[in-house]
């Protein structure tokens, strides 16, 4: 027999309508509506209780709030998170007091597993990671510009691209 995780009434013998959550757990419809007014997670497994499509506008708004409110360097944290929805672990993520978004499923239903760096050390690490993410774009742009200019007289660009390639692919400290 299965009981409603909110009111504990037996769902099979209940006269009240039940609702199946995306995770597969069942709950009374009226209990779900009450729960959804303050929590968007299944009370059993903590997965998001709404579909991705219904949560996307909320997650987009949360991401915008994070973008508009950067964490000051002295409060920065680099964390490892686990997503309750897709169950993937993601290291070296930037912590924010509004939440940390899963890179795989876009959910904010994540928990901090561990804190890797804090304060100025975390801030510097995040700047390095952000710069590293931009390096391939810079190299691609330079290579494209070099080709557009016929490759003549642009030795500095080719040298820079070789240096960036070395940093990315051969020098594992970067």
C-alpha distance (Angstrom), angle and dihedral (degrees) to the residues before:
residue distance angle dihedral
X1 . . .
X2 3.77 . .
X3 3.78 123.3 .
X4 3.79 126.9 -156.9
X5 3.82 104.8 -101.5
X6 3.81 91.0 -137.9
X7 3.82 106.2 44.9
X8 3.83 97.4 15.4
X9 3.84 92.4 -132.8
X10 3.81 115.8 145.2
X11 3.81 106.1 -98.1
X12 3.81 94.7 -154.8
X13 3.80 95.8 57.7
X14 3.81 96.3 33.7
X15 3.80 120.7 111.6
X16 3.81 90.2 -150.7
X17 3.79 119.3 96.2
X18 3.77 116.6 -103.1
X19 3.78 130.4 -146.2
X20 3.80 128.6 -149.4
X21 3.79 113.8 -139.6
X22 3.83 121.2 -141.8
X23 3.82 88.5 -103.3
X24 3.82 90.4 59.2
X25 3.81 99.1 -107.7
X26 3.80 117.9 129.4
X27 3.79 126.5 -134.2
X28 3.81 136.1 167.6
X29 3.80 110.9 -89.3
X30 3.83 92.6 -126.6
X31 3.82 90.3 47.9
X32 3.81 90.1 50.0
X33 3.82 91.9 51.6
X34 3.81 90.4 50.0
X35 3.80 91.8 46.6
X36 3.83 92.9 46.9
X37 3.80 90.5 57.1
X38 3.83 89.9 71.8
X39 3.83 108.8 9.8
X40 3.79 131.2 36.3
X41 3.80 95.8 -163.1
X42 3.79 133.8 94.9
X43 3.82 108.7 -103.2
X44 3.82 89.7 -138.3
X45 3.82 107.0 47.1
X46 3.84 102.0 8.9
X47 3.82 93.0 -125.7
X48 3.80 115.7 141.5
X49 3.81 107.9 -79.8
X50 3.81 94.8 -148.5
X51 3.79 130.6 63.7
X52 3.79 121.0 -93.3
X53 3.81 89.9 -111.1
X54 3.81 92.6 55.4
X55 3.81 93.2 45.8
X56 3.83 97.0 44.6
X57 3.85 95.4 86.1
X58 3.82 90.0 49.9
X59 3.80 92.4 47.6
X60 3.81 91.0 46.9
X61 3.82 90.0 52.1
X62 3.81 90.5 49.4
X63 3.82 90.9 49.9
X64 3.81 89.8 50.5
X65 3.81 90.7 50.1
X66 3.80 89.9 52.3
X67 3.80 91.9 48.5
X68 3.81 90.6 51.1
X69 3.82 94.7 47.6
X70 3.81 110.3 48.5
X71 3.78 117.4 -168.0
X72 3.83 111.8 -112.3
X73 3.84 113.6 -111.9
X74 3.80 93.3 -111.1
X75 3.83 90.6 56.8
X76 3.83 97.3 43.3
X77 3.79 119.5 126.8
X78 3.78 131.6 -173.5
X79 3.79 108.2 -150.2
X80 3.77 142.9 177.3
X81 3.80 111.1 -129.7
X82 3.77 136.3 -167.6
X83 3.79 119.1 -150.2
X84 3.81 113.7 -135.2
X85 3.83 90.3 -155.1
X86 3.83 104.9 49.4
X87 3.84 94.0 16.6
X88 3.82 93.0 -134.6
X89 3.79 122.1 144.5
X90 3.80 116.7 -136.0
X91 3.82 121.4 -169.4
X92 3.82 128.6 -158.0
X93 3.79 97.6 28.5
X94 3.79 124.5 156.3
X95 3.81 110.5 -111.8
X96 3.79 120.2 -137.2
X97 3.81 128.4 -178.0
X98 3.84 89.7 -125.7
X99 3.80 92.0 55.8
X100 3.79 144.6 -83.5
X101 3.79 116.9 -94.0
X102 3.80 120.6 -137.3
X103 3.80 110.0 -118.2
X104 3.81 92.1 -149.3
X105 3.81 105.6 48.1
X106 3.86 100.5 12.9
X107 3.80 92.5 -124.5
X108 3.79 123.0 142.3
X109 3.80 89.3 -153.2
X110 3.79 92.1 111.0
X111 3.79 136.8 130.9
X112 3.80 128.5 -150.8
X113 3.80 109.0 -114.1
X114 3.80 95.5 -177.9
X115 3.80 142.8 -12.1
X116 3.81 112.2 -123.0
X117 3.83 102.3 179.8
X118 3.80 135.5 2.5
X119 3.79 136.4 -164.4
X120 3.79 122.6 -4.8
X121 3.83 92.4 -8.6
X122 3.82 89.7 57.3
X123 3.80 91.3 45.9
X124 3.82 92.3 52.6
X125 3.81 91.9 46.1
X126 3.81 91.3 51.8
X127 3.81 91.2 49.3
X128 3.80 89.5 51.9
X129 3.81 92.2 48.9
X130 3.81 91.7 46.8
X131 3.81 90.0 49.5
X132 3.79 91.0 49.0
X133 3.81 90.6 53.1
X134 3.81 89.1 54.1
X135 3.81 96.3 47.2
X136 3.85 95.8 79.8
X137 3.83 89.9 51.1
X138 3.80 91.2 50.9
X139 3.80 91.8 47.4
X140 3.82 91.5 48.6
X141 3.80 91.3 48.8
X142 3.80 91.8 49.2
X143 3.79 92.6 47.5
X144 3.80 90.0 49.5
X145 3.80 92.4 48.1
X146 3.81 90.7 47.5
X147 3.81 90.2 54.4
X148 3.82 91.3 46.3
X149 3.80 90.4 53.8
X150 3.79 92.3 50.7
X151 3.80 94.1 -108.3
X152 3.80 92.1 -91.9
X153 3.77 121.0 135.2
X154 3.80 95.1 -5.4
X155 3.77 99.2 108.8
X156 3.82 91.5 137.4
X157 3.81 90.6 61.7
X158 3.79 93.3 50.9
X159 3.80 89.6 46.6
X160 3.80 91.5 50.7
X161 3.81 91.6 48.7
X162 3.83 90.7 50.4
X163 3.81 89.9 50.2
X164 3.80 92.4 49.0
X165 3.80 90.8 47.3
X166 3.81 89.9 50.9
X167 3.80 91.5 50.3
X168 3.79 92.7 48.9
X169 3.78 101.8 41.3
X170 3.78 109.5 22.1
X171 3.79 107.9 26.4
X172 3.84 102.5 67.0
X173 3.81 92.7 -173.1
X174 3.83 90.9 75.0
